Amino acid sequence: MQVRAVGRNFRVPPKKVRIVAREVKGKHAVHAMGLLRYHPSKPARLLAKVVRSALANAVNNHDLSSETLVIRKIDVDEGYRLKRMEARSMGRGNRILKRTSHITVVLEDGEPFTLKRSAAKPKPRPKLEWPKLKKEVKPKEEEPAAEPVQAEGEES
């Protein structure tokens, strides 16, 4: 069964949203939410909002388990454009297009999500040899006492 959610008029260019959408397409929805949570970009935050909405639709409206849902399709279409002018020299102006996006996420039932564990064993921790903080004081051997040197002309 397919479940969808649509987010409209997000103030992010579609080109930037498509970059993030390519990273999560085909992954389990739960895993994709984890990836999007720590992605530093604004499109990731907005895409996570739509994926979260699609998950809620599936769980509440169709009684599906969230662990079995897979992102089958993410469509990012261009919405309306805000047209602005930027002043240039000699009375001219340049047009600035501030683009918006419509994001559609389609989830489908699949196999349950399991986190694959690595079979590799961790390397042993290196043993650090700390330098000794106190220097060991070796006992000095007693030297025979030197006889005082007498200057010429002095007698004792």
C-alpha positions as CSV (number, residue, x, y, z in Angstrom):
1,M,0.0,0.0,0.0
2,Q,1.3,3.5,-0.9
3,V,1.0,6.5,1.5
4,R,1.9,10.0,0.4
5,A,2.3,13.4,1.9
6,V,2.8,16.7,0.1
7,G,4.5,19.9,1.4
8,R,3.9,23.0,-0.7
9,N,5.5,26.4,-1.1
10,F,8.7,25.8,0.9
11,R,11.1,28.7,0.5
12,V,14.0,26.7,-0.8
13,P,15.0,26.2,-4.5
14,P,14.1,22.8,-5.8
15,K,17.6,22.1,-7.0
16,K,18.9,22.2,-3.4
17,V,16.1,19.9,-2.1
18,R,16.8,17.4,-4.9
19,I,20.4,17.0,-3.6
20,V,19.2,15.9,-0.2
21,A,16.3,13.9,-1.6
22,R,18.7,11.7,-3.6
23,E,20.5,10.7,-0.4
24,V,17.4,9.3,1.3
25,K,15.4,7.9,-1.6
26,G,15.0,4.1,-1.4
27,K,15.9,3.9,2.3
28,H,13.7,2.9,5.2
29,A,11.7,5.9,6.5
30,V,13.0,5.5,10.0
31,H,16.6,5.4,8.8
32,A,16.0,8.4,6.6
33,M,14.6,10.4,9.5
34,G,17.8,9.7,11.4
35,L,19.9,10.8,8.4
36,L,17.9,14.0,7.9
37,R,18.0,14.9,11.6
38,Y,21.7,15.5,11.6
39,H,22.0,16.9,8.1
40,P,23.1,20.6,8.4
41,S,21.0,22.1,5.5
42,K,17.7,23.8,5.4
43,P,16.3,21.5,2.7
44,A,16.9,18.5,5.0
45,R,14.8,20.0,7.7
46,L,11.9,20.7,5.3
47,L,12.2,17.2,3.8
48,A,12.2,15.6,7.2
49,K,9.0,17.5,7.9
50,V,7.3,15.9,4.9
51,V,8.6,12.4,5.6
52,R,7.4,12.8,9.2
53,S,4.0,13.7,7.9
54,A,3.9,10.7,5.5
55,L,4.9,8.4,8.4
56,A,2.1,9.9,10.5
57,N,-0.4,9.4,7.7
58,A,0.6,5.7,7.3
59,V,0.5,4.9,11.0
60,N,-2.7,6.8,11.9
61,N,-4.8,6.5,8.7
62,H,-3.8,3.0,7.4
63,D,-2.6,1.2,10.5
64,L,0.9,0.4,9.1
65,S,4.0,-0.2,11.1
66,S,6.6,2.6,10.8
67,E,9.5,0.1,10.8
68,T,8.3,-1.5,7.5
69,L,7.9,1.7,5.5
70,V,10.3,2.5,2.7
71,I,10.6,5.8,0.7
72,R,9.7,4.8,-2.8
73,K,9.5,8.2,-4.5
74,I,10.4,11.8,-3.7
75,D,9.2,14.4,-6.2
76,V,10.5,17.9,-5.9
77,D,8.6,20.3,-8.2
78,E,9.0,24.0,-8.6
79,G,6.4,26.2,-6.9
80,Y,5.7,29.8,-7.5
81,R,8.6,32.3,-7.8
82,L,8.9,35.6,-5.9
83,K,10.0,38.2,-8.4
84,R,12.2,40.9,-6.9
85,M,14.4,43.7,-8.3
86,E,17.9,44.6,-7.4
87,A,19.2,48.1,-8.1
88,R,22.1,48.4,-10.6
89,S,24.0,51.3,-11.8
90,M,22.7,54.0,-14.2
91,G,19.0,53.5,-13.2
92,R,18.9,49.9,-14.3
93,G,17.7,46.9,-12.3
94,N,18.3,43.1,-12.3
95,R,15.5,40.6,-11.6
96,I,15.9,38.2,-8.8
97,L,13.8,35.0,-8.7
98,K,13.3,33.6,-5.3
99,R,12.2,30.0,-6.0
100,T,9.9,27.8,-3.9
101,S,9.4,24.0,-3.9
102,H,6.6,21.5,-3.7
103,I,7.8,18.2,-2.1
104,T,5.9,14.9,-2.5
105,V,7.0,11.8,-0.5
106,V,5.5,8.4,-1.3
107,L,6.0,5.6,1.2
108,E,5.4,1.9,0.6
109,D,5.2,-1.2,2.8
110,G,8.4,-3.2,2.7
111,E,10.5,-5.5,5.0
112,P,11.1,-4.5,8.6
113,F,14.1,-2.2,9.2
114,T,17.1,-3.8,10.9
115,L,20.3,-2.1,11.6
116,K,23.2,-4.1,10.1
117,R,26.0,-4.8,12.5
118,S,29.5,-5.0,11.4
119,A,31.4,-8.3,12.1
120,A,34.7,-6.5,12.5
121,K,36.3,-6.6,15.9
122,P,37.6,-3.3,17.3
123,K,41.3,-2.7,17.5
124,P,42.9,-3.0,20.9
125,R,43.5,0.3,22.6
126,P,47.1,1.5,22.4
127,K,48.9,1.4,25.7
128,L,50.5,4.7,26.5
129,E,53.7,4.9,28.4
130,W,53.5,8.1,30.4
131,P,56.8,9.7,31.3
132,K,57.6,9.6,35.0
133,L,56.8,12.9,36.6
134,K,59.4,12.6,39.5
135,K,62.9,12.0,38.7
136,E,64.4,9.2,40.6
137,V,67.2,10.5,42.8
138,K,70.2,8.2,42.9
139,P,72.1,8.3,46.2
140,K,75.5,9.9,45.7
141,E,78.5,7.9,46.7
142,E,80.5,9.7,49.3
143,E,83.8,10.9,47.9
144,P,86.8,11.1,50.1
145,A,87.2,14.5,51.6
146,A,89.8,16.6,49.8
147,E,92.5,18.0,51.9
148,P,92.4,21.8,52.0
149,V,95.0,23.4,49.7
150,Q,97.4,25.6,51.5
151,A,98.5,28.8,50.0
152,E,102.3,29.4,49.9
153,G,103.7,31.1,52.8
154,E,101.0,30.0,55.2
155,E,101.6,27.5,57.9
156,S,99.1,25.9,60.0
